Amino acid sequence: MSANTGEPLPRFDDPPVVETVIGFEFEEIQHWGIQHFGLFWEEVKDQFPNCQLHQSLGSLREQIDGPKVPQAPGFQLSAVGNISDLRCLYVAADNRTLIQIQNNRFLFNWRKCGPSDHYPHYNESIRPAVMREWERFRQFLQRHELGMPAITQCEVTYVNHLEIGKGWKSLADLPDVFSGWSGRTSGRFLPVPESVTLNVRYMLPDKKGRLRISASPAIRREDAIELIHLELTARGYPGASDDKSVFEWIDMGREWIVRGFTDFTSEKMHAVWSRTQ
């Protein structure tokens, strides 16, 4: 299921990654109750001492065959009224890692919390952490006789912040940022665009899912820095719920994100991010 290029995966010493999300969507756990959020916290609070209750995430399941319809929103607008509306976040003391649980979703996040934070590379840190916490969650379900999750979709997301002044100064420089964007017009009437939003999607091999890439201007809330928010998400069905199938899909999704990120961005930006491979 990999890209099968025969080339080593691109690597950057200073990538613009500010968050990664890896997780699974599964059939609803029928007997999951509000008490299970607390019981699970008792098991993880030494590592994740902060607990937050939020609105549940809506399904974003990829429909590979059949009519093409708009993707469903990533949140639900109904008021929290039952267990299906709830999502619990278990957050590490340093705020850099967290687990998100709802009765049909498990997500593991790493996020950058300060300028000195460096992305912990996938094979060395993130993948083992996802495997460990996913196994702990499944063991919890088994002990409480809630059944094993029947996975319907895997997802991998990398969020990147391309800060102004680091390879670009205005949207007129977008051709120097994204290899597929020219910014050219057929005449001379239009000025430099005030805003540009890109949304592109690609089919994964053997219809195993899709890679979605989106880019848009943004202002970072915590420091008011102007940036381009570049998000790459791979979603799809692994074919089965066993660890081999699931993590082969996760590895493929991550590979497509890394190679897709490199293809989508320019060699000039690769130098800014200190590409080493």
C-alpha positions in Angstrom: 0.0 0.0 0.0 3.0 2.3 0.1 4.0 4.7 -2.7 6.6 2.2 -3.9 8.9 4.9 -5.3 12.1 3.1 -4.1 13.4 6.4 -2.8 14.0 7.3 0.8 11.3 9.3 2.5 12.0 13.1 2.5 13.3 14.5 5.8 13.6 18.0 7.1 15.7 19.3 10.1 13.3 22.2 10.7 9.9 21.3 9.3 7.0 23.7 9.8 4.8 21.0 11.5 2.9 22.4 14.5 0.5 19.4 15.0 0.0 15.8 14.1 -3.2 13.8 14.6 -3.3 10.0 14.2 -6.4 8.0 15.0 -9.3 5.7 14.2 -13.0 5.9 13.7 -15.0 2.8 14.6 -18.6 1.6 15.0 -20.2 3.1 18.1 -19.5 1.3 21.4 -23.1 0.6 22.4 -22.6 0.4 26.1 -20.2 3.3 26.5 -21.4 5.6 29.2 -20.4 8.9 30.8 -18.7 6.9 33.6 -16.2 5.4 31.2 -14.6 8.7 30.5 -13.8 9.0 34.2 -12.7 5.4 34.6 -10.4 5.7 31.6 -8.9 8.9 33.1 -8.1 7.0 36.3 -5.9 4.8 34.2 -4.1 7.5 32.2 -4.0 10.5 34.5 -0.4 9.9 35.6 0.6 10.6 32.0 -2.4 12.8 31.1 -3.4 14.7 34.2 -5.7 17.2 32.6 -9.2 16.2 31.5 -11.5 18.3 29.3 -15.0 17.6 28.0 -15.9 18.8 24.5 -18.4 18.4 21.7 -18.0 15.2 19.8 -16.5 15.2 16.3 -18.7 14.4 13.4 -17.8 11.7 10.9 -15.7 12.6 7.9 -15.6 9.2 6.3 -14.3 9.0 2.8 -16.8 7.7 0.2 -14.7 6.2 -2.5 -17.4 4.8 -4.8 -20.8 6.1 -5.6 -22.0 9.7 -6.2 -19.6 12.5 -5.3 -21.2 14.5 -2.4 -19.7 17.3 -0.3 -17.8 16.2 2.7 -19.7 16.4 6.0 -18.7 19.0 8.5 -16.1 18.1 11.1 -18.3 19.1 14.0 -21.9 18.8 15.1 -24.0 21.8 16.0 -26.6 20.0 18.2 -26.4 20.8 21.9 -24.7 18.2 24.1 -27.6 16.0 25.2 -26.4 12.4 25.2 -23.2 10.3 25.2 -22.9 10.4 21.4 -22.4 14.2 21.7 -19.4 14.0 24.1 -15.6 13.8 23.5 -13.0 13.8 26.2 -9.5 15.1 25.9 -6.8 13.7 28.2 -3.9 16.2 28.1 -0.3 15.8 29.2 1.1 18.3 31.8 3.2 20.0 29.1 0.2 20.2 26.7 2.2 18.7 23.9 0.5 15.3 23.7 -3.1 14.4 24.2 -5.6 11.6 23.6 -9.2 12.2 22.4 -11.9 9.7 23.1 -15.5 9.5 22.1 -17.7 6.4 21.6 -16.7 6.0 18.0 -13.3 7.8 17.8 -9.8 7.5 19.2 -7.2 10.2 18.3 -3.6 10.9 19.4 -2.2 14.4 19.0 1.2 15.9 19.2 1.3 19.7 19.1 4.0 22.4 19.2 3.6 24.6 22.2 6.6 26.9 21.8 9.3 28.1 19.3 11.9 25.7 20.8 9.7 22.6 20.3 10.9 20.3 17.6 8.7 17.8 15.7 9.3 14.3 17.3 9.8 12.2 14.2 7.2 9.6 13.4 9.1 6.3 13.7 11.1 7.3 16.7 8.3 8.8 18.8 4.8 9.3 17.4 4.1 5.9 16.0 5.2 4.0 19.2 3.1 6.4 21.3 0.0 5.8 19.1 0.4 2.0 19.3 0.9 2.1 23.1 -2.1 4.3 23.8 -4.4 2.5 21.3 -3.5 -0.8 23.0 -4.2 0.7 26.4 -7.6 1.9 25.2 -8.5 -1.5 23.8 -7.5 -3.3 27.0 -9.7 -0.9 28.9 -12.6 -1.7 26.6 -12.0 -5.5 27.1 -11.8 -5.3 30.9 -15.1 -3.4 31.0 -16.7 -5.9 28.6 -17.4 -3.2 26.0 -16.1 -5.2 23.1 -13.3 -4.6 20.6 -13.7 -1.6 18.2 -14.6 -2.4 14.6 -12.6 0.1 12.7 -14.3 1.9 9.8 -11.6 4.4 9.0 -8.0 5.5 9.8 -6.8 9.1 9.6 -3.5 10.9 9.7 -3.2 14.7 9.7 -0.2 17.0 9.7 -0.8 20.7 10.3 1.9 23.1 9.1 2.4 26.9 9.7 4.3 28.6 7.0 5.2 31.9 8.7 5.6 35.1 6.8 9.2 36.2 6.4 10.4 32.6 6.1 10.5 32.0 2.4 7.7 34.4 1.5 6.6 38.0 2.1 3.2 38.3 0.5 0.7 36.2 -1.5 2.5 37.4 -4.6 5.2 35.0 -3.5 2.9 31.9 -3.6 4.6 30.5 -6.7 7.8 30.3 -4.6 5.9 28.4 -1.9 3.7 25.9 -3.8 5.1 24.2 -6.8 1.7 23.9 -8.6 0.6 27.5 -8.1 1.6 30.0 -10.8 -0.5 33.0 -9.9 -0.6 34.0 -13.5 -3.6 35.6 -15.2 -4.5 35.9 -18.9 -4.3 39.7 -18.7 -3.0 42.5 -16.5 -6.2 43.7 -14.9 -6.2 41.7 -11.6 -3.8 42.8 -8.8 -2.1 40.4 -6.3 -4.9 38.4 -4.7 -5.9 39.5 -1.2 -6.6 35.9 -0.2 -6.0 32.4 -1.7 -7.5 29.1 -0.6 -6.4 25.9 -2.1 -8.2 22.5 -1.7 -6.9 19.5 -3.6 -7.5 15.8 -3.2 -5.8 12.7 -4.4 -6.9 9.1 -4.5 -4.7 6.7 -2.6 -3.5 3.4 -4.2 -6.1 0.7 -4.7 -8.8 3.1 -3.6 -7.6 2.8 0.0 -8.7 6.4 0.7 -7.8 10.0 -0.1 -5.1 12.5 0.6 -6.6 16.0 1.1 -4.4 19.1 1.0 -5.7 22.5 2.0 -3.9 25.9 2.3 -5.2 29.3 3.3 -3.9 32.5 4.9 -4.3 32.8 8.7 -3.3 34.8 11.7 -2.0 32.8 14.6 -4.0 33.6 17.6 -1.3 33.4 20.3 1.2 35.8 18.7 -0.7 37.4 15.8 1.8 36.1 13.3 0.6 36.0 9.6 1.0 32.6 8.1 -0.2 30.1 5.6 -2.1 27.2 7.3 -1.2 24.1 5.3 -3.0 20.9 6.3 -2.6 17.4 4.8 -5.0 14.7 5.8 -5.1 11.0 4.7 -8.2 9.1 5.5 -9.4 5.6 4.4 -10.4 2.1 5.4 -7.6 -0.4 6.2 -9.6 -3.5 5.3 -9.6 -5.0 8.8 -9.3 -4.0 12.5 -6.2 -6.0 13.3 -3.0 -4.1 14.2 -1.1 -5.3 11.1 -3.8 -3.9 8.7 -4.4 -0.8 10.7 -0.7 0.3 11.1 0.2 -0.6 7.6 -2.5 1.8 6.5 -1.3 4.5 9.0 2.2 4.1 7.7 1.0 4.5 4.1 -1.1 7.5 5.0 1.9 9.2 6.7 4.1 8.3 3.8 1.7 10.0 1.4 1.5 13.0 3.6 5.3 13.4 3.7 5.8 12.8 0.0 2.7 14.8 -0.9 4.0 17.7 1.3 7.3 17.6 -0.5 5.8 17.5 -4.0 3.3 20.2 -3.2 5.9 22.7 -1.9 8.8 24.2 -3.7 12.5 23.5 -3.5 13.1 27.0 -2.2 10.9 26.2 0.8 12.7 22.9 1.2 15.9 24.8 1.7 14.2 27.1 4.3 13.1 23.9 6.2 16.6 22.4 5.9 15.8 19.3 3.8 18.4 16.7 4.5 17.0 13.8 2.5 
